[in-house]
Amino acid sequence: MVPWLLIAAGVYFGGRTALVQLRMVPDMFKAVVERPSGKGRDEDPDFGGISAFKAFTISAASRVGTGNVAGVAVAISVGGPGAVFWMWIIALLGGATAFVESTLAQLWKVRDGDSFRGGPAYYMRRGLGWTPLSVLFSVAIAFTFGFVYNAFQTNAIVDSLGTSFNQDSMTFKWTVSAIIAAFSAVVVFGGVKRIANLTQVIVPFMALAYIFIGLWVIIVNIDEVPGMISLIVSHALGFKEIAGATVGMAMLKGIQRGLFSNEAGEGSAPNAAATASVSHPVKQGLVQTLGVYFDTLVVCTITAFIILLGPITEFGVEPEGVSLTQTALADSVGSWGIHFITFILFFLAFSSILGNYYLAEANVTYLSDSKLWLTIFRLVVVFFVWFGGVGSLPLVFALADTGAATMVLLNVAAIVPLAGVAIKLLKNFNDQRRQGVDPVFHRDMLPELKNVECWDGTDPVTRRSDEDRLHLDNTNQRDIAVLESDPDAGVSDTGNNPWTYR
Protein backbone atom coordinates (compact mmCIF):
# COMPACT_ATOMS: atom_id res chain seq x y z
CA MET A 1 0.00 0.00 0.00
CA VAL A 2 2.79 2.45 0.88
CA PRO A 3 4.36 2.66 -2.62
CA TRP A 4 1.02 3.60 -4.17
CA LEU A 5 0.34 6.05 -1.34
CA LEU A 6 3.66 7.78 -1.97
CA ILE A 7 3.02 8.01 -5.70
CA ALA A 8 -0.50 9.38 -5.12
CA ALA A 9 0.81 11.91 -2.59
CA GLY A 10 3.56 13.06 -4.95
CA VAL A 11 1.10 13.54 -7.81
CA TYR A 12 -1.34 15.40 -5.53
CA PHE A 13 1.25 17.77 -4.08
CA GLY A 14 2.88 18.29 -7.47
CA GLY A 15 -0.48 19.33 -8.90
CA ARG A 16 -1.38 21.59 -5.97
CA THR A 17 1.99 23.39 -6.12
CA ALA A 18 2.11 23.57 -9.94
CA LEU A 19 5.20 21.31 -10.01
CA VAL A 20 7.18 23.39 -7.54
CA GLN A 21 9.78 20.62 -7.45
CA LEU A 22 10.64 21.27 -11.12
CA ARG A 23 9.98 24.94 -11.82
CA MET A 24 11.78 26.36 -8.79
CA VAL A 25 15.09 24.48 -8.96
CA PRO A 26 17.12 27.75 -9.27
CA ASP A 27 15.53 29.01 -6.04
CA MET A 28 16.62 25.82 -4.29
CA PHE A 29 20.28 26.61 -4.92
CA LYS A 30 19.81 30.20 -3.75
CA ALA A 31 18.08 29.13 -0.54
CA VAL A 32 20.70 26.56 0.48
CA VAL A 33 23.43 29.22 0.80
CA GLU A 34 21.37 31.77 2.76
CA ARG A 35 23.05 32.93 5.96
CA PRO A 36 21.35 32.44 9.34
CA SER A 37 20.70 34.97 12.08
CA GLY A 38 23.79 36.65 13.45
CA LYS A 39 25.93 35.71 10.44
CA GLY A 40 26.48 38.87 8.48
CA ARG A 41 23.06 40.24 9.48
CA ASP A 42 21.88 42.22 12.50
CA GLU A 43 23.80 40.71 15.40
CA ASP A 44 21.61 39.37 18.18
CA PRO A 45 23.00 37.09 20.91
CA ASP A 46 19.59 35.41 21.31
CA PHE A 47 19.52 34.23 17.71
CA GLY A 48 22.38 32.03 16.59
CA GLY A 49 20.30 29.61 14.54
CA ILE A 50 21.54 26.82 12.33
CA SER A 51 22.02 27.90 8.72
CA ALA A 52 19.99 26.52 5.83
CA PHE A 53 23.12 24.68 4.70
CA LYS A 54 23.73 23.09 8.10
CA ALA A 55 20.10 21.97 8.26
CA PHE A 56 20.58 20.57 4.76
CA THR A 57 23.66 18.61 5.85
CA ILE A 58 21.90 17.24 8.95
CA SER A 59 19.10 15.88 6.76
CA ALA A 60 21.64 14.81 4.12
CA ALA A 61 23.60 13.00 6.83
CA SER A 62 20.52 10.90 7.42
CA ARG A 63 19.74 10.55 3.71
CA VAL A 64 23.18 10.03 2.19
CA GLY A 65 24.53 6.87 3.72
CA THR A 66 24.23 3.14 3.44
CA GLY A 67 20.89 3.41 1.66
CA ASN A 68 22.74 4.97 -1.27
CA VAL A 69 25.33 2.20 -1.43
CA ALA A 70 23.92 -0.96 0.18
CA GLY A 71 20.24 -0.11 -0.37
CA VAL A 72 20.64 0.40 -4.11
CA ALA A 73 22.57 -2.86 -4.35
CA VAL A 74 19.71 -4.70 -2.62
CA ALA A 75 17.14 -3.07 -4.92
CA ILE A 76 19.01 -4.11 -8.08
CA SER A 77 19.93 -7.62 -6.90
CA VAL A 78 16.28 -8.38 -6.01
CA GLY A 79 14.23 -6.09 -8.28
CA GLY A 80 16.56 -5.92 -11.28
CA PRO A 81 17.74 -2.83 -13.23
CA GLY A 82 14.16 -1.52 -13.48
CA ALA A 83 14.27 -0.66 -9.79
CA VAL A 84 16.59 2.23 -10.67
CA PHE A 85 13.93 3.78 -12.92
CA TRP A 86 11.36 3.68 -10.13
CA MET A 87 13.84 5.23 -7.71
CA TRP A 88 14.08 8.16 -10.13
CA ILE A 89 10.30 8.44 -10.39
CA ILE A 90 9.78 8.42 -6.62
CA ALA A 91 12.43 11.13 -6.27
CA LEU A 92 10.76 13.43 -8.82
CA LEU A 93 7.34 12.89 -7.28
CA GLY A 94 8.71 12.94 -3.76
CA GLY A 95 10.27 16.36 -4.33
CA ALA A 96 6.83 17.96 -4.04
CA THR A 97 6.04 15.95 -0.92
CA ALA A 98 9.36 16.96 0.66
CA PHE A 99 8.61 20.61 -0.12
CA VAL A 100 5.22 20.52 1.60
CA GLU A 101 6.31 18.68 4.75
CA SER A 102 9.44 20.80 5.31
CA THR A 103 7.63 24.09 4.68
CA LEU A 104 5.02 23.10 7.28
CA ALA A 105 7.77 22.15 9.73
CA GLN A 106 9.33 25.61 9.37
CA LEU A 107 6.00 27.35 9.95
CA TRP A 108 5.19 25.54 13.19
CA LYS A 109 8.71 25.31 14.62
CA VAL A 110 9.34 26.43 18.21
CA ARG A 111 12.19 28.12 20.03
CA ASP A 112 14.84 25.84 21.56
CA GLY A 113 17.39 28.03 23.37
CA ASP A 114 19.23 29.95 20.68
CA SER A 115 17.95 27.63 17.95
CA PHE A 116 14.71 25.97 16.81
CA ARG A 117 13.12 22.55 16.73
CA GLY A 118 10.05 21.12 15.06
CA GLY A 119 8.79 18.49 12.65
CA PRO A 120 5.66 16.44 11.92
CA ALA A 121 4.73 16.07 15.59
CA TYR A 122 4.57 19.85 15.85
CA TYR A 123 2.46 20.49 12.75
CA MET A 124 0.20 17.57 13.67
CA ARG A 125 -0.53 19.14 17.05
CA ARG A 126 -0.33 22.86 16.24
CA GLY A 127 -1.70 22.76 12.70
CA LEU A 128 -4.35 20.05 13.03
CA GLY A 129 -4.86 19.67 16.77
CA TRP A 130 -4.16 15.95 16.47
CA THR A 131 -2.15 15.43 19.64
CA PRO A 132 -2.55 11.61 19.80
CA LEU A 133 -1.25 11.30 16.22
CA SER A 134 1.72 13.53 17.06
CA VAL A 135 2.62 11.32 20.02
CA LEU A 136 2.31 8.17 17.92
CA PHE A 137 4.52 9.65 15.20
CA SER A 138 7.16 10.73 17.71
CA VAL A 139 7.35 7.21 19.09
CA ALA A 140 7.57 5.76 15.55
CA ILE A 141 10.41 8.04 14.42
CA ALA A 142 12.32 7.68 17.69
CA PHE A 143 12.24 3.90 17.31
CA THR A 144 12.88 3.80 13.54
CA PHE A 145 15.66 6.37 13.31
CA GLY A 146 17.14 6.10 16.77
CA PHE A 147 17.30 2.32 16.82
CA VAL A 148 16.56 0.51 13.54
CA TYR A 149 18.13 2.83 10.96
CA ASN A 150 21.24 3.21 13.07
CA ALA A 151 21.51 -0.56 13.34
CA PHE A 152 21.39 -0.72 9.55
CA GLN A 153 24.26 1.75 9.23
CA THR A 154 26.50 -0.35 11.46
CA ASN A 155 25.49 -3.50 9.61
CA ALA A 156 26.70 -1.98 6.33
CA ILE A 157 29.97 -0.75 7.86
CA VAL A 158 30.75 -4.19 9.28
CA ASP A 159 29.80 -5.84 5.98
CA SER A 160 32.09 -3.58 3.95
CA LEU A 161 35.00 -3.96 6.37
CA GLY A 162 34.54 -7.71 6.34
CA THR A 163 34.76 -7.72 2.54
CA SER A 164 37.88 -5.53 2.59
CA PHE A 165 39.73 -7.62 5.17
CA ASN A 166 38.16 -10.98 4.27
CA GLN A 167 36.76 -11.37 7.78
CA ASP A 168 33.42 -12.88 8.74
CA SER A 169 33.94 -14.06 12.30
CA MET A 170 31.60 -13.01 15.09
CA THR A 171 34.59 -11.69 17.07
CA PHE A 172 35.42 -9.33 14.20
CA LYS A 173 31.80 -8.11 14.01
CA TRP A 174 31.57 -7.59 17.77
CA THR A 175 34.83 -5.64 17.87
CA VAL A 176 34.03 -3.33 14.96
CA SER A 177 30.50 -2.74 16.26
CA ALA A 178 31.85 -1.81 19.70
CA ILE A 179 34.30 0.71 18.22
CA ILE A 180 31.56 2.35 16.13
CA ALA A 181 29.26 2.46 19.14
CA ALA A 182 31.96 4.16 21.23
CA PHE A 183 32.58 6.85 18.62
CA SER A 184 28.83 7.38 18.24
CA ALA A 185 28.41 7.81 22.00
CA VAL A 186 30.97 10.65 22.07
CA VAL A 187 29.05 12.67 19.49
CA VAL A 188 25.53 11.66 20.53
CA PHE A 189 26.12 12.98 24.05
CA GLY A 190 27.62 16.17 22.59
CA GLY A 191 24.38 17.66 21.26
CA VAL A 192 22.98 18.99 17.98
CA LYS A 193 25.58 21.70 17.43
CA ARG A 194 28.39 19.11 17.47
CA ILE A 195 26.35 16.94 15.09
CA ALA A 196 25.81 19.88 12.72
CA ASN A 197 29.49 20.86 12.79
CA LEU A 198 30.60 17.32 11.95
CA THR A 199 28.04 16.56 9.26
CA GLN A 200 28.62 19.78 7.33
CA VAL A 201 32.21 18.63 6.79
CA ILE A 202 31.82 14.86 6.43
CA VAL A 203 28.80 14.66 4.13
CA PRO A 204 29.84 17.02 1.30
CA PHE A 205 33.44 15.76 1.16
CA MET A 206 32.62 12.05 1.15
CA ALA A 207 29.67 12.43 -1.20
CA LEU A 208 31.80 14.37 -3.68
CA ALA A 209 34.57 11.76 -3.49
CA TYR A 210 32.02 9.03 -4.19
CA ILE A 211 30.48 10.97 -7.08
CA PHE A 212 33.94 11.55 -8.56
CA ILE A 213 34.83 7.86 -8.58
CA GLY A 214 31.41 7.06 -10.03
CA LEU A 215 31.93 9.50 -12.88
CA TRP A 216 35.30 7.87 -13.54
CA VAL A 217 33.60 4.46 -13.82
CA ILE A 218 31.14 5.95 -16.33
CA ILE A 219 33.98 7.42 -18.39
CA VAL A 220 35.92 4.14 -18.37
CA ASN A 221 32.81 2.25 -19.54
CA ILE A 222 31.29 5.00 -21.70
CA ASP A 223 30.58 2.59 -24.58
CA GLU A 224 28.33 0.52 -22.34
CA VAL A 225 26.28 3.43 -20.97
CA PRO A 226 23.59 3.52 -23.73
CA GLY A 227 22.97 -0.20 -23.29
CA MET A 228 22.76 0.24 -19.53
CA ILE A 229 20.14 3.01 -19.83
CA SER A 230 18.14 0.82 -22.23
CA LEU A 231 18.37 -2.04 -19.74
CA ILE A 232 17.02 0.13 -16.92
CA VAL A 233 14.05 1.39 -18.94
CA SER A 234 13.21 -1.95 -20.55
CA HIS A 235 13.23 -3.78 -17.22
CA ALA A 236 11.00 -1.07 -15.73
CA LEU A 237 8.46 -0.85 -18.57
CA GLY A 238 9.14 -3.69 -21.02
CA PHE A 239 6.31 -5.98 -22.15
CA LYS A 240 8.19 -9.16 -21.26
CA GLU A 241 8.87 -7.86 -17.76
CA ILE A 242 5.23 -6.83 -17.29
CA ALA A 243 4.05 -10.27 -18.40
CA GLY A 244 6.43 -11.91 -15.96
CA ALA A 245 5.40 -9.65 -13.07
CA THR A 246 9.01 -8.44 -12.86
CA VAL A 247 7.84 -4.84 -13.15
CA GLY A 248 5.94 -5.16 -9.87
CA MET A 249 9.06 -6.32 -8.06
CA ALA A 250 11.19 -3.62 -9.70
CA MET A 251 8.64 -0.97 -8.72
CA LEU A 252 8.34 -2.27 -5.16
CA LYS A 253 12.07 -2.48 -4.54
CA GLY A 254 12.79 0.80 -6.32
CA ILE A 255 10.24 2.69 -4.26
CA GLN A 256 11.20 0.95 -1.01
CA ARG A 257 14.89 1.67 -1.41
CA GLY A 258 14.22 5.13 -2.87
CA LEU A 259 12.12 6.01 0.17
CA PHE A 260 14.66 4.52 2.56
CA SER A 261 17.35 6.66 0.92
CA ASN A 262 15.69 10.04 0.23
CA GLU A 263 12.99 9.82 2.96
CA ALA A 264 10.50 12.01 1.04
CA GLY A 265 7.10 11.80 2.73
CA GLU A 266 8.49 9.85 5.65
CA GLY A 267 8.44 12.84 7.98
CA SER A 268 12.10 12.63 8.98
CA ALA A 269 13.71 15.49 7.06
CA PRO A 270 11.20 18.07 8.40
CA ASN A 271 12.77 17.64 11.83
CA ALA A 272 16.07 18.91 10.42
CA ALA A 273 14.32 21.52 8.25
CA ALA A 274 12.73 23.08 11.33
CA THR A 275 16.14 23.81 12.91
CA ALA A 276 17.13 26.29 10.19
CA SER A 277 17.03 30.04 10.68
CA VAL A 278 15.63 31.31 7.37
CA SER A 279 13.63 34.36 6.33
CA HIS A 280 10.68 32.41 4.87
CA PRO A 281 9.36 28.85 5.48
CA VAL A 282 9.26 28.14 1.75
CA LYS A 283 13.04 28.49 1.51
CA GLN A 284 13.66 25.46 3.68
CA GLY A 285 10.99 23.55 1.78
CA LEU A 286 12.98 24.20 -1.39
CA VAL A 287 16.25 23.23 0.30
CA GLN A 288 14.86 19.86 1.38
CA THR A 289 13.51 19.22 -2.12
CA LEU A 290 17.05 19.75 -3.38
CA GLY A 291 18.18 17.23 -0.77
CA VAL A 292 15.88 14.58 -2.27
CA TYR A 293 17.35 15.18 -5.72
CA PHE A 294 20.93 15.13 -4.49
CA ASP A 295 20.35 11.89 -2.64
CA THR A 296 18.52 9.89 -5.30
CA LEU A 297 19.17 11.45 -8.70
CA VAL A 298 22.88 11.91 -7.99
CA VAL A 299 24.27 9.61 -5.28
CA CYS A 300 21.93 6.62 -5.74
CA THR A 301 22.31 6.88 -9.51
CA ILE A 302 26.10 6.75 -9.19
CA THR A 303 25.80 3.51 -7.21
CA ALA A 304 23.38 2.03 -9.73
CA PHE A 305 25.70 2.85 -12.63
CA ILE A 306 28.71 1.35 -10.83
CA ILE A 307 26.78 -1.90 -10.29
CA LEU A 308 25.20 -2.14 -13.74
CA LEU A 309 28.49 -1.38 -15.47
CA GLY A 310 30.08 -4.19 -13.46
CA PRO A 311 30.01 -7.99 -13.80
CA ILE A 312 26.49 -8.65 -12.44
CA THR A 313 24.57 -10.97 -14.78
CA GLU A 314 21.70 -12.36 -12.69
CA PHE A 315 18.85 -10.52 -11.00
CA GLY A 316 16.02 -11.53 -8.71
CA VAL A 317 18.20 -13.67 -6.48
CA GLU A 318 19.22 -13.35 -2.84
CA PRO A 319 19.59 -9.75 -1.67
CA GLU A 320 23.16 -8.49 -1.80
CA GLY A 321 24.33 -5.41 0.06
CA VAL A 322 27.43 -3.27 -0.06
CA SER A 323 29.63 -6.18 -1.15
CA LEU A 324 27.91 -6.10 -4.56
CA THR A 325 28.87 -2.44 -5.01
CA GLN A 326 32.42 -3.19 -3.88
CA THR A 327 32.81 -6.05 -6.36
CA ALA A 328 31.39 -3.99 -9.21
CA LEU A 329 33.70 -1.04 -8.53
CA ALA A 330 36.72 -3.32 -8.31
CA ASP A 331 35.81 -4.69 -11.74
CA SER A 332 36.10 -1.18 -13.22
CA VAL A 333 39.00 0.37 -11.32
CA GLY A 334 40.92 -2.51 -9.75
CA SER A 335 40.96 -4.21 -6.36
CA TRP A 336 41.55 -0.94 -4.52
CA GLY A 337 37.92 -0.10 -5.33
CA ILE A 338 36.82 -2.53 -2.62
CA HIS A 339 38.72 -0.58 0.03
CA PHE A 340 37.61 2.77 -1.40
CA ILE A 341 33.95 1.83 -0.90
CA THR A 342 34.76 0.72 2.64
CA PHE A 343 36.41 4.06 3.40
CA ILE A 344 33.61 6.15 1.90
CA LEU A 345 30.85 4.03 3.39
CA PHE A 346 32.33 4.21 6.87
CA PHE A 347 32.13 7.99 6.97
CA LEU A 348 28.77 8.21 5.20
CA ALA A 349 27.27 5.61 7.51
CA PHE A 350 28.77 7.24 10.60
CA SER A 351 27.36 10.63 9.58
CA SER A 352 24.00 8.91 9.03
CA ILE A 353 24.12 7.60 12.59
CA LEU A 354 24.55 11.17 13.79
CA GLY A 355 21.82 12.53 11.52
CA ASN A 356 19.43 9.72 12.44
CA TYR A 357 20.07 10.29 16.12
CA TYR A 358 19.31 13.99 15.88
CA LEU A 359 15.98 13.37 14.15
CA ALA A 360 15.08 10.84 16.82
CA GLU A 361 16.16 13.11 19.69
CA ALA A 362 14.02 15.97 18.39
CA ASN A 363 10.97 13.75 18.88
CA VAL A 364 12.05 12.34 22.22
CA THR A 365 12.29 15.89 23.58
CA TYR A 366 8.82 16.53 22.14
CA LEU A 367 7.48 13.65 24.23
CA SER A 368 9.34 14.59 27.42
CA ASP A 369 11.79 17.22 28.68
CA SER A 370 13.20 14.76 31.21
CA LYS A 371 17.00 14.61 31.10
CA LEU A 372 16.84 11.12 32.58
CA TRP A 373 14.68 9.77 29.74
CA LEU A 374 16.93 11.44 27.17
CA THR A 375 20.00 9.83 28.73
CA ILE A 376 18.32 6.41 28.72
CA PHE A 377 17.32 6.91 25.08
CA ARG A 378 20.90 7.81 24.15
CA LEU A 379 22.20 4.67 25.83
CA VAL A 380 19.69 2.50 23.96
CA VAL A 381 20.70 4.20 20.69
CA VAL A 382 24.33 3.31 21.34
CA PHE A 383 23.29 -0.28 22.07
CA PHE A 384 21.44 -0.55 18.74
CA VAL A 385 24.45 0.91 16.94
CA TRP A 386 26.41 -2.03 18.34
CA PHE A 387 23.61 -4.54 17.72
CA GLY A 388 23.38 -3.67 14.02
CA GLY A 389 26.85 -5.03 13.39
CA VAL A 390 26.01 -8.48 14.69
CA GLY A 391 22.46 -8.78 13.30
CA SER A 392 21.57 -10.22 9.88
CA LEU A 393 20.92 -8.02 6.82
CA PRO A 394 17.38 -9.38 6.12
CA LEU A 395 16.34 -8.78 9.73
CA VAL A 396 17.63 -5.20 9.75
CA PHE A 397 15.99 -4.43 6.39
CA ALA A 398 12.65 -5.88 7.51
CA LEU A 399 12.66 -3.70 10.62
CA ALA A 400 13.66 -0.64 8.57
CA ASP A 401 10.86 -1.15 6.03
CA THR A 402 8.28 -1.63 8.77
CA GLY A 403 9.35 1.56 10.55
CA ALA A 404 9.41 3.56 7.31
CA ALA A 405 5.92 2.37 6.33
CA THR A 406 4.51 3.35 9.72
CA MET A 407 5.99 6.84 9.49
CA VAL A 408 4.75 7.37 5.93
CA LEU A 409 1.18 6.44 6.83
CA LEU A 410 1.10 8.79 9.82
CA ASN A 411 2.87 11.69 8.10
CA VAL A 412 0.89 11.64 4.85
CA ALA A 413 -2.33 11.55 6.88
CA ALA A 414 -1.28 14.93 8.32
CA ILE A 415 0.27 16.77 5.34
CA VAL A 416 -2.61 16.11 2.93
CA PRO A 417 -5.13 18.21 4.92
CA LEU A 418 -2.42 20.81 5.61
CA ALA A 419 -1.39 21.16 1.94
CA GLY A 420 -3.46 24.33 1.58
CA VAL A 421 -1.26 26.05 4.17
CA ALA A 422 1.88 25.26 2.17
CA ILE A 423 0.16 26.62 -0.96
CA LYS A 424 -0.60 29.92 0.83
CA LEU A 425 3.00 30.22 1.96
CA LEU A 426 4.24 29.48 -1.56
CA LYS A 427 1.96 32.19 -2.97
CA ASN A 428 3.20 34.65 -0.34
CA PHE A 429 6.79 33.79 -1.29
CA ASN A 430 6.20 34.24 -5.02
CA ASP A 431 4.28 37.50 -4.54
CA GLN A 432 7.26 39.04 -2.76
CA ARG A 433 9.73 37.69 -5.26
CA ARG A 434 7.73 39.29 -8.08
CA GLN A 435 8.10 42.61 -6.27
CA GLY A 436 11.85 42.23 -6.56
CA VAL A 437 12.68 41.66 -2.88
CA ASP A 438 14.11 38.79 -0.86
CA PRO A 439 10.99 37.11 0.62
CA VAL A 440 10.48 37.25 4.38
CA PHE A 441 7.55 35.98 6.40
CA HIS A 442 5.72 37.27 9.47
CA ARG A 443 2.80 35.45 10.97
CA ASP A 444 0.37 38.38 10.59
CA MET A 445 0.76 38.13 6.82
CA LEU A 446 -1.50 35.07 7.14
CA PRO A 447 -3.40 35.78 10.39
CA GLU A 448 -5.77 32.87 9.80
CA LEU A 449 -2.94 30.43 10.62
CA LYS A 450 -3.17 29.53 14.30
CA ASN A 451 -0.62 28.37 16.90
CA VAL A 452 2.37 29.85 15.06
CA GLU A 453 4.91 30.49 17.82
CA CYS A 454 7.79 31.94 15.80
CA TRP A 455 7.74 34.30 12.79
CA ASP A 456 6.91 37.36 14.88
CA GLY A 457 9.70 39.47 13.34
CA THR A 458 12.14 39.15 16.25
CA ASP A 459 14.54 36.83 14.44
CA PRO A 460 17.09 39.09 12.66
CA VAL A 461 16.99 36.92 9.55
CA THR A 462 13.35 37.96 8.97
CA ARG A 463 14.14 41.69 9.04
CA ARG A 464 14.25 43.58 5.80
CA SER A 465 17.51 44.91 4.44
CA ASP A 466 17.67 48.69 3.95
CA GLU A 467 17.70 48.15 0.19
CA ASP A 468 14.53 46.03 0.22
CA ARG A 469 12.74 48.41 2.59
CA LEU A 470 13.52 51.33 0.31
CA HIS A 471 12.39 49.36 -2.74
CA LEU A 472 9.07 48.42 -1.12
CA ASP A 473 8.55 51.92 0.25
CA ASN A 474 8.97 53.36 -3.24
CA THR A 475 6.59 50.72 -4.59
CA ASN A 476 3.97 51.56 -1.97
CA GLN A 477 4.27 55.30 -2.64
CA ARG A 478 3.85 54.68 -6.36
CA ASP A 479 0.77 52.54 -5.71
CA ILE A 480 -0.75 55.25 -3.51
CA ALA A 481 -0.17 57.81 -6.26
CA VAL A 482 -1.84 55.55 -8.81
CA LEU A 483 -4.85 55.02 -6.53
CA GLU A 484 -5.22 58.76 -5.91
CA SER A 485 -5.27 59.48 -9.64
CA ASP A 486 -7.35 56.45 -10.60
CA PRO A 487 -9.27 54.63 -7.81
CA ASP A 488 -10.17 51.86 -10.24
CA ALA A 489 -6.56 51.10 -11.16
CA GLY A 490 -6.69 47.75 -9.34
CA VAL A 491 -3.61 48.31 -7.19
CA SER A 492 -4.01 46.03 -4.18
CA ASP A 493 -1.46 47.61 -1.82
CA THR A 494 -2.07 50.99 -0.21
CA GLY A 495 1.02 51.33 1.95
CA ASN A 496 0.01 49.18 4.92
CA ASN A 497 2.39 46.48 3.84
CA PRO A 498 3.78 44.18 6.55
CA TRP A 499 6.56 43.16 4.15
CA THR A 500 8.30 46.42 5.04
CA TYR A 501 8.69 45.42 8.67
CA ARG A 502 12.05 46.27 10.11
Protein Blocks (a to p, Z undefined) as FASTA:
>chain_A
ZZmmmmmmmmmmmmmnoomllmmmmmmmmmmmpccehihpacdfklccdcfklmmmmmmm
mmncmklmmmmmmmmmmnommlmmmmmmmmmmmmmmmmmmmmmmmmmgccehjaccddjk
lmmmmmnopmklmmmmmmmmmmmmmmmmmmmmmmmmmmmmmmmnopabfklmmmmmmmmm
mmmmmmmmnojklmmmmmmmmmmmmmmmmmmmmmmmmmmmmmmmmmmmmmmmmmmmgmkl
mmnommmmmmmmmmmmmmmmnoponlmmmmmmmmpccfbfklmmmmmmmmmmmmmmmmmm
mmmmmmmmmmbfbehiacddfklmmmmmmmmnojklmmmmmmmmmmmmmmmmmmmmmmmm
mmmmmmpccfklmmmmmmmmmmmmmmmmmmcfklmmmmmmmmmmmmmmmmmmmmmmmmmm
mmmmmmmmmmmmmnopacdddfklmmmbghilghnopamklpccfklmmmmmmmmmmmmm
mmmmomknopabghiafklpZZ
